[in-house]
Amino acid sequence: MSIRTFLMIAITILFIAQWPDIQSWLAWDRNAIIDGEVWRILTGNLTHTNWPHMIMNTLALAIITFIYRIHFSARPYSLLLLALALVVGTGIIATDIQWYAGLSGVLHGLFGWGAVKDIQTKQKGGWLLLFGLIGKVCSEQYFGGSASSEALIGARVAIEAHLLGAIAGIAIALIPIAFKKQFNRNKPLY
């Protein structure tokens, strides 16, 4: 499957997940998760607070995918998005958030992963993109989310999800390096 086909499928899923009757079964809801609806840990990333929020995140997914397309094919990309969604959805449990909808945590993770891959493959701008992401996430942790974004999405910006996603994306990109250094030694392992 091509990345374009993957994107079309992902956009269709995001569109379907936005319908109110479906969204009510998918959104990240702490009480529902505690009551056993654990799929919401993953599917909460597919839902959004409103149509502008969904369109904004869908466009961001397309743009980030385009920027980093040289680093993946559709299957590994799908696994990366799934891993990021699980980390973000699970990590939110450790916060005070009661209800969450949005792909932005995953998008921050995808951006962090791509920036590290750019650095690893010596692409121009990788360090700039990584420092920009770190600066944005740190700024949000100190000052809070953007007021204009909050007005657009009709909810508080989940800066916790942004932080979780960014950390997860960077960590996932660095994991192969850790294993490579550990197992590619000239000395035999004992």
RAMO-V173121 format. One record per residue. N is the residue number from 0. RES is the residue in one letter. PHI is phi in whole degrees, -180 to 180 (999 if undefined). OMEGA is omega in whole degrees, -180 to 180 (999 if undefined). D_LAST is the distance of its C-alpha to the last C-alpha in whole Angstrom. Layout:
{{N/RES/PHI/OMEGA/D_LAST} {N/RES/PHI/OMEGA/D_LAST}}
//
This chain:
{{0/M/999/179/42} {1/S/-81/177/43} {2/I/-64/178/42} {3/R/-62/178/46} {4/T/-63/178/46} {5/F/-58/-180/44} {6/L/-62/180/45} {7/M/-63/177/49} {8/I/-66/180/47} {9/A/-61/180/46} {10/I/-64/177/49} {11/T/-63/179/51} {12/I/-63/178/48} {13/L/-62/179/49} {14/F/-64/-180/53} {15/I/-63/-178/53} {16/A/-66/-178/51} {17/Q/-81/-179/54} {18/W/-63/-172/56} {19/P/-51/-179/57} {20/D/-65/179/57} {21/I/-82/-179/54} {22/Q/-57/-178/53} {23/S/-63/178/54} {24/W/-93/-173/51} {25/L/-114/-174/48} {26/A/-59/177/48} {27/W/-70/-178/46} {28/D/-136/-175/48} {29/R/-53/-178/46} {30/N/-64/179/49} {31/A/-67/178/48} {32/I/-65/178/44} {33/I/-61/179/45} {34/D/-80/174/47} {35/G/109/-180/44} {36/E/-86/-172/45} {37/V/-69/177/41} {38/W/-60/-179/42} {39/R/-64/177/44} {40/I/-58/179/40} {41/L/-88/-172/40} {42/T/-74/177/43} {43/G/-59/178/45} {44/N/-73/-179/43} {45/L/-89/-177/46} {46/T/-95/180/49} {47/H/-142/-177/51} {48/T/-71/179/54} {49/N/-162/-178/56} {50/W/-64/177/57} {51/P/-59/178/57} {52/H/-62/180/53} {53/M/-64/-180/52} {54/I/-65/179/53} {55/M/-60/-180/52} {56/N/-70/178/48} {57/T/-66/177/49} {58/L/-63/178/50} {59/A/-62/178/47} {60/L/-60/-180/45} {61/A/-64/-178/46} {62/I/-67/-180/46} {63/I/-64/177/43} {64/T/-61/179/42} {65/F/-63/-178/44} {66/I/-61/-173/42} {67/Y/-104/-175/39} {68/R/-60/-179/40} {69/I/-72/-174/38} {70/H/-96/-175/34} {71/F/-157/168/34} {72/S/-119/-170/36} {73/A/-62/-176/38} {74/R/-65/177/35} {75/P/-61/178/32} {76/Y/-64/177/35} {77/S/-60/180/36} {78/L/-65/177/33} {79/L/-62/180/33} {80/L/-63/178/36} {81/L/-64/179/35} {82/A/-62/180/32} {83/L/-64/179/34} {84/A/-63/178/37} {85/L/-67/179/35} {86/V/-65/-180/33} {87/V/-63/-178/37} {88/G/-61/178/39} {89/T/-75/-178/36} {90/G/-63/-180/36} {91/I/-62/178/40} {92/I/-58/-179/40} {93/A/-79/-180/39} {94/T/-104/177/42} {95/D/-90/-177/46} {96/I/-64/179/46} {97/Q/-99/-178/48} {98/W/-144/-177/49} {99/Y/-141/174/47} {100/A/-147/177/48} {101/G/146/-179/47} {102/L/-103/-171/44} {103/S/-65/176/44} {104/G/-63/177/41} {105/V/-63/180/39} {106/L/-63/177/41} {107/H/-64/177/39} {108/G/-65/179/36} {109/L/-63/179/37} {110/F/-65/178/38} {111/G/-62/178/35} {112/W/-59/-179/33} {113/G/-65/179/35} {114/A/-63/178/35} {115/V/-65/178/32} {116/K/-63/176/32} {117/D/-61/179/34} {118/I/-64/-179/33} {119/Q/-63/-179/30} {120/T/-99/176/32} {121/K/59/175/34} {122/Q/-78/178/37} {123/K/-64/174/40} {124/G/87/-178/41} {125/G/-58/180/37} {126/W/-64/179/37} {127/L/-61/179/41} {128/L/-64/180/40} {129/L/-65/179/37} {130/F/-65/176/39} {131/G/-63/177/42} {132/L/-64/180/40} {133/I/-61/178/39} {134/G/-62/180/42} {135/K/-63/-178/44} {136/V/-66/178/42} {137/C/-65/178/42} {138/S/-61/179/46} {139/E/-64/-180/46} {140/Q/-67/-179/44} {141/Y/-88/-174/47} {142/F/-100/-176/50} {143/G/95/-178/49} {144/G/-74/-180/50} {145/S/-67/179/53} {146/A/-64/180/56} {147/S/-68/176/57} {148/S/-66/178/54} {149/E/-61/179/55} {150/A/-66/-179/59} {151/L/-67/-176/58} {152/I/-90/178/55} {153/G/71/-180/57} {154/A/-161/174/55} {155/R/-69/176/52} {156/V/-69/-178/49} {157/A/-83/-177/46} {158/I/-64/177/44} {159/E/-64/178/42} {160/A/-66/178/41} {161/H/-62/180/41} {162/L/-63/180/38} {163/L/-59/-180/36} {164/G/-64/-179/36} {165/A/-61/179/36} {166/I/-61/-179/33} {167/A/-63/-179/31} {168/G/-62/179/32} {169/I/-64/-180/30} {170/A/-63/180/27} {171/I/-62/179/27} {172/A/-68/-178/28} {173/L/-87/-177/25} {174/I/-56/180/22} {175/P/-60/179/21} {176/I/-65/180/21} {177/A/-61/180/18} {178/F/-68/-180/16} {179/K/-63/179/17} {180/K/-66/-178/16} {181/Q/-71/-170/12} {182/F/-106/-179/12} {183/N/-104/178/14} {184/R/-84/177/12} {185/N/-75/-179/12} {186/K/-86/177/9} {187/P/-69/177/6} {188/L/-83/179/4} {189/Y/-111/999/0}}
//
